Structure formats: C-alpha cells, structure tokens
Amino acid sequence: MKINTTDKFNSQLKIDAGKGNNPHWAIKMRRGGLVDLEFIAQYLQLAHAHTHPEILSPTTREVFKNLSSAGILEAEEATFLANAGSFWLALQAMLRLTTEGPFDPANASTDLRRMLARAGQCDDFDALQAKLDETAGRIKAIYDRLITEPAEKLPPRSE
C-alpha cells in the first residue's frame, strides 16, 4: 500500500512557516537543523518503504545508510546527512550540559568555546561556526530539493 504524502507535505509547510528565522545556534529548529534533518529521514521512509521496507529504522543515522543501500540517496549525500545528524546531536548535548537557555557565543567562556569546537570536531570556535553554517545550508538545500520544491508543486488540498 502506498502512503499519500500530501498531508505530510502540508504539515511540514506549516512547520516551516512557524520556524521563522531562528538564531544561529538554535540547533534543533534552525533551517537546516535537526528537525529538518530528521524530517528528511521520516519523509523518505514514508515515501519509499512500500517498495523498500529495508530502509526502515528507528535511528536517523541508520535510515540514511539504508536509503543509500537501496539506491534512494546517493552514498555521498547519505553519508553527509548521517554525519550531520551526529554533528548536530553532539553540539546539542554539549550545549544542554553546559548552558541554560539559548546559547550566546558573545557570553561564552574560552573553555566553553573550546569544548564546543571539540564536540563539533573542529580546530577552533571560528571553524565550528563556519561548519554550523555550511552544514545547515547543505541540509536546507537537500530538504528543499526533496521536500519543499515537490510540495510546492502539489495542487491545493480541498477541505
């Protein structure tokens, strides 16, 4: 049985509208952040599991590996998405352990900046901030190609 993805697309468009421009360090909700990454995995599972049940997994990292094995995503893109998930989760965990409320780099100690750079596998904090933008930008581009652009082509749903 093939699942109709129109409702999923419409729901995501509503989520996107509610995100606005989240701060640079809003790892979960920023465009290209953790929510977008996980939504790509969920959407692709819904769209392709009827013909490729082997792609299903409860872990996002495994989903991307499975999507590559099934030929749904190119290996390089699947590897990037899987690694991006690990990157976001490592930073999110470090921020949860070390800060309260939204993270403000201007108020971060040198030690915290160093710890965050290490968590993000970067040489220094400036490199981490560049990696943050690069990762989010690439996820957003993949998200737009796979989800936003096809959703915009769907006919309006009559209620």
N, C-alpha and C positions, 0 to 999 in steps of 0.2 A: 504494500500500500504506500503510495507516495503522499507525503505530507504537504499540504498547501502552506507555502511560506509567506503568503501575503500578510497575514496577521503579524507574523514575526517582524517583517519589514516595517509595517506601520508602527508597531510598538517601539522599534529602535529609532525611527524618525522622531517619535515623541520624546524618547530619552535624550536624543541628540539635541533637540530644541531646549530641553531643560538644563543641559550642561553649561551653556554659555561659555564664557572664557574663564575656565578655572585657572588658578595660579599655576605657575611653572612647576612647583613641587607638589601639586595635588596628584600624586602618582596614580591613584585609583581612578579619578574622574576626569583628568585632563584628556583632551583629544589625543588619541594615540596611546592612552594609558591602559591600565589593567582592565578596565571594563570593556574597552573596545577590543582588546586582545582576546579576552575570554568570549566576547560576543562572536568574533570571527570563528572561533573553535565551535561554539554552540550552533551557530548558523550552518556551518559546513557539515556538521553531524546531521542536523535536521534535513538538509538538502540532499545528502548523499547516502545516508545509512540504509535506505530502502534497497539500494543496489550494491552497497559496500558495507555490510554490517560489521566488518572487521575494523572499521575506523573508530567505533565507539569505545570510549574510555572515560573514567571519572576524572582523570587528570589532564589538564590542558596540554602539558608538555607531550604526553603520550598521544593525544589526539593529533597533534601536528606531525609527529613521527608516522602515525598511521595514515594520515592524509597523503603524506609523501609516498609511502609504500604502495598506496592504492592508485597513485598517479593523479590525484586530485590537485595537489600542490607540488610545485617544483621543489626538489630536495633543498636547494639553497634557501628558498623562501621559507620552507617549513622549519629548517634549522634556525634561521633568523628568528622566526616567531617563537619557537620553543625557548631559545636563549633569551629573547626579550622578556618572556614571562619570568624566567629565573632572575633576570636583572631587576625587573620591577618588584618582585617579591622580596629580594634581598634588601633593596632600598627601603621598601615599606616596613619590613621587620626591624631594620636598624632605626628608622625614624620612630617607630612605635616604642622601641626600647629606650630611646634617648631624648625624646621631646614630648611636650604636651601641646596639643592644638596644632594649628598649621605651622609648618616649618618656614622660618625666615632666615635665609642664608646670611643676611646682614648681621643678625644677632648670634650666629653660630660660632662657637669657640673653634680655635685652630684644631684642637684634638677631635672635635666632632666632625669637622670638615675632612680631616684625615681618615677617620673611621668610615665615613660615608664613601669617600673615594675608594677605599679598600673594598667595601661591600659591593661597589659597582665595578670592581676590577679595573680601576683607573689609577694612573700615576699621581694625579693631584685633583683638587676640587674643580679647577677650571676645566680639566679634561672630562670630569664627571658631568658637569653642566652641559658641555658640548655633546656628550654621549646621550644625555637625557633628551636633548632636542632632536638629535639625529634618530634615536630610537622611536620617539613619539611621532616624528614626521614620517618615518618609513611605515610604521604601523597604520597611521592615518591614511597614507596613500593606498596601502593594501586594503584597508577597510572600505575606503571609498570605491575602489575598483570592484571589490567583491560584493559589497552590500549597498552603499549609498547610491551609486550610479544605476544598478539594476532596479532598486526600489523606486527611484525617480521615474523610471520608465513604465511602472505599473499603472494600470488605469485606476482612477479613484474608486474606492470601495463604497458602494451604496449601502446605507444602514437600514 
